[in-house]
Amino acid sequence: MRQQAIPIKKTIKKISFLAVAAMFFAVYAIAEAQQPGKIPRIGYLSALDPARESARSESIRLALRERGYIEGQNIAIEYRYSEGKLDRPPELAAELVRLKVDIIAAAGGDSVIRPAKNATKTIPIVMVGGGIDPVAAGYVESLARPGGNVTGITNISVELGGKRLELFKEAVPKLARVAVLYDPAIPASVREVKEVLPVAARALGLTIQPWEVRAADDIARVFAAISKQRPDGLYVPASPQTRTNEKQIVGFALKSRLPSMCAQRQVVDAGGLMSYGADSVDSYRRVAYYVDKILKGAKPADLPVEQPTKFELMINLKTAKALNLTIPQSVLYRADRVIKESAGINR
């Protein structure tokens, strides 16, 4: 009996050790899984500031939630804002790379896409926002097969310049001379002003008057010069500079009694007359699609770049009244959003 008891005790000890070891490794695995650093981290690189970016970033968060990703629970987002300062995105992109985020969402066009691409060749980058053709810019090899670490949504804001002028002329029939504010440091804005708008302007019988705005301090000086030229309208391309200083630009336009056509609807919210462009909220929601695909193993090189399918024309009738301007019904009928005197955005 004693000879049989020895192996039984050894077996019991062996089983107990294995059980304790298994329990230890299970607890360790759970602890590891619960560490904040182990959940996917998204780096959100914006060309704007938190207040101006809130609606778009919120649309991404809601779209992520619909796909099962809840910020603070099973996904983390590192927000970095350049606040319209063109020298900031490179250092902010480098900071996100040092944090070893899993994906960088570059929100705001060329001013953040290029710095993100320069900062990493391995971390997937999901681009969104207005900008030049991503193939021409060298971000991707083709829209169908990006081929590198960049994919996402291109809002073709530049290519819509001709359509904006056409709508502007239809809304303001007396339009003849159009002052254009643009930031020469933004390649997309330069191409729009130098290549796209002149072609459309000739077809519409309009004269384009380009004005460079490199910093907020330039705006007052430029508007003083613009007032001497006495244009009939103001055209505002998309750029971090115009977005960050939208209230100042709108204030000067109203003071100068200039109708304005803008690339970004937020400028119309601030008091601009009109805007036409891709639905930014709809475009930003698509970021969640790319994040989900990449986290599940897809490579950005194989995810086609999308172009917007939803565009919106927005008109501010409060501003039109302040300018003593009547918008033709033919234009109003085509508007997707109208700000009326009673306040709020209707339709």
N, C-alpha and C positions, 0 to 999 in steps of 0.2 A: 504493500500500500504506500509506503514512504517513497518507493521508487517511482510510483505513478504521480504522487503529489507534486514532485519537483517540476516536471514539465508543465503541469496544469498551472502552477503559480507563475512560471515564466511566460506562459501563453497569456495569462490574465494581465501581467505587467506589460507585455508587448501590445496587447489590445488597448490597454489604458493609455499607453504612450501615444499610440497612433490616433486615438480619439482626441487626446489633448492637443496633439500637433495639428490635427485637422481643424479643431475648433480655433486654434491660434491663427492658422492661415486664413480661415474664413473671416475672423474678426479683422485681421490685417487687411484683407481684400476689401471689406466693407469700408474700413477707415480710409483706405486709399481712394476708393471710389467717391467718398464723401468730401475729400479735400477739394477746396474751391479751385485750385490750380488744375484739377483733372477734368473739369467740364470744359466744353469748347468755348473759346474766347474769340470774339469778333472785334476787330479794330475798326472804329468808325471815324474816318478822316473827313472832316467837313471844311469847306471853304468859308463858311459863315460862322456866326456866333450861336450859342444855344437857343436864344429866343427866336431868331429868324429860322433856325433849322428845326424847331420843335415839331411842327406839323408833319414834315417829311420823315423825321426820325421816328415819330410816333406811328406813322403808317407802316414802317418796317417792323416795329415791335409788334403791332397788332397782327401783321401778316405772318410773322414768325410764330406767334402764339397759336394761330390757326393751324400751323403745321406741327404743333406740339412742343415748341421751344419757348420756355418761359424765362424771361430775364431774371437772374438772381436765384433760379432753381436748377435748371439744367443747361443754361447757357449764360455767358457773361459778355457784356459789351463794354469795351474801353473807348470812351468818347474823347476825341481830340478836335479842337476848333481853331482854325487859323484866323477867324474874325476878319476876313477880307485882306489880311496882310500877306502879300505874295512871298515874303521871305520866310514865312513860318512853316508851310507844308513840308519842306525837306526835313527839318529837324523833328517835326511831329511824326512823319512817316518812319524815320529812323528809330524813334522812341518806341513805336508800335512793333517794329521788327525786333528790338531788344527785348520786348515783353514776350516775344515768341507767340503772338496771336496766331490763330489757325487760319483766319481769313481777314483781309482788309477790304472794307467797303469804302471806296473812294467816291464821296458824294460832293459834286460840285464842278465837274468838267475838268478841263485840261490843267487847271491850277493845282489840282490834287492828284489827278491820275498819273501824270508824268513823275512827280516826286515819289509817289508810291512805287511805280515801276522801277525807278532808279534805285530805290532803297532795297528791293528784293527781287530775285529772279526765281525764288522757290515758293514763297507764301502766295496762295491764290489771291488775286485782286478782283473784286466785283465793282465795275465802274457804273456810275449812274449820274445823270445830269447833262446839261447842254455841252456842246463842244464840237470840234471839227471831226471829220471822218476818221474813226479810229484806225482804219487801214492806212490812210494817208499820213496819219500822225505816227505810225509805227508801233502802235500799241498791240495790234493783232495782225496776223498774216492775211486773214480773210474773215468776213463776218460768219461764214458757215463753219470754218475751222480755224479758230483763233491761234492755235499752235504754241502758245506760251503759257504764262501764268495769269493772263488778263482776259476777262470776259465780262459780260454784263449787258447793260442797256445804253444805247447811244440815242440821245434825243434829237439829233439832227437839227439843232436850233438854227445853225447858220443857214442851212438850205431853205428855211422857212422865211428868210428875209424878204424875198420877192412877194410872197403871199401877204406878209404884214403890210408892206407898202401898198399893195392893191386894196386891202381892206381899209387902210388909213385914208386913201384917196376917195374911196366910196363913202366913208363916214364923214369926211370933211371935203366936199367937192371943190372948195376954193383953194385947196392945198396946191402949192406950186414949189415953194422952197422948204426943204426939210433939214433942220440942224440935227446932226447925229453925234451923240456923246459916246465915246468909246475909249477903252483902256488899251494903249498900244502894247502893253506887256502881255496881253491875252491873245494868242495866235488866232483863236476862233473869231474874236471880235475884229481883228485886223483883216482877216479874209472876208468877213461879212461886209465890212466897210469898203474894202478895196476891190473886191471881185463880184460879190453877189448883188449888193444894192445898186451899184451903177448901172448894171444891165437892166434891172427891173425899173429903175428910175427913168431911163431913156424910153422904155416902152410906155410908161405912164405919163411922160412929159413933165417929170419932176426934176428939180435940181437938188443935189445932195451937198450939204455943207458939213464936212467932218470936223469934229473938235476933240482933241485929246484930253483925257482926264486921267492923270496918273495917281492922284491922291485926293483926299477929301478937301484939302486946302485949295485945289485947283478949281473946284466947282463954282465958287463965287466969282472968281476972275473970268472963267469961261462964260458964265451967264451974262456978265457985264459986257463982254465982247459980242455975244450972241444977240443981245438986245439991240446993238447998233446995226447988225445985219438985217434985223427985222424979218426972220423966217416966218412961215405960216404954221409950222408944226415941229415937234421934237420927237426923234426916234431914239430909243434907248435899248441897245443890245444887252444880252445877258452877260453879266460878269460879276465877280465878287465885289468889285468896287461900286457898281451901280446898285447892287442889292444891299450892301452895307449902308450906303448913303441915300437910300430911296426917299426918305422923308425930306431931306435937303433938296434933292433933285425935283421932287414933286412940288415942294414949296416955291422954288424958283420958277417952275413952269407955270404954276397958277398965278404967281405974281406978275409974270410976263405975259399972261393970258395966252399960253401956248398949249394947244391940244397935243397929247402925247400918245405914241404907240410904243408899247413895251414888249419885251420878249418874255418877261416873267410876270405872272398874275399877281404876285405879292406887291408889285409896284402899283398896280391898280387898286388893290386893297388900301394902299397908303394914300391914294388920291389921284393916281394917273388916270388918263381917260380910257385907254384900251390896251388889251394884250391879246396875243395869239401865240399858241405854242402847244407842245405836248402836255397832256395832263400829268403834272409832276407827281401827284399823289399816287396815281395809277402806276407810273413808272417806278416809283420808289418801292411800292408793294412787291414788285417783281424781284427785288433784291433777295427777299426771303426764299424764293424759288431756287436761286443760285446757291444761297447758303445751305439750304437743305440738300441739294444735289451733291455739293462738294463735301459736306460732312458725312454723306453716305458713300463716299468713295469716288465720285466722278472727278475727272480732271478738267480744270478750266480750259485746257487746250482743246477739249472735245465738246465743250458746251457752246453752241452758236450764240453769237451776239445778237440781241434782239433790237428791233427798232420799234418806236411807239406806234400803237394802232388807234389811240384815242387822243384827239386834239380838242382844244377849247378856245372859244372866242369869248372874252370877258369885256364888259362895258360898264363904266361908272357914270350913271346918269346924274348923280349929284354933282360930279365934276363938270359934266356937259352943261348943266344949268348954270353953274358958276361962271362958265366961259361964254354963256349966252349962245350955246350951240345946240342945234336940233339934229339928232342922229336920225338918218333916214330909216323908215320902217323896214326897208329891204335888208338893212344891216342888223337891226334889232331882232328880226325874225330868226336870223342865223346865230344869234348869240346863245351860248350855252349858260352863261351866268351874267346876271345884270344886277348891279348895285343900285337900288332905288332910294329915293329921298327918305322913305320910312325907315331906312337903315337895314342892314342885313343883306345877304346875298340871296336872291330869289332865283327860281327856276333851276 
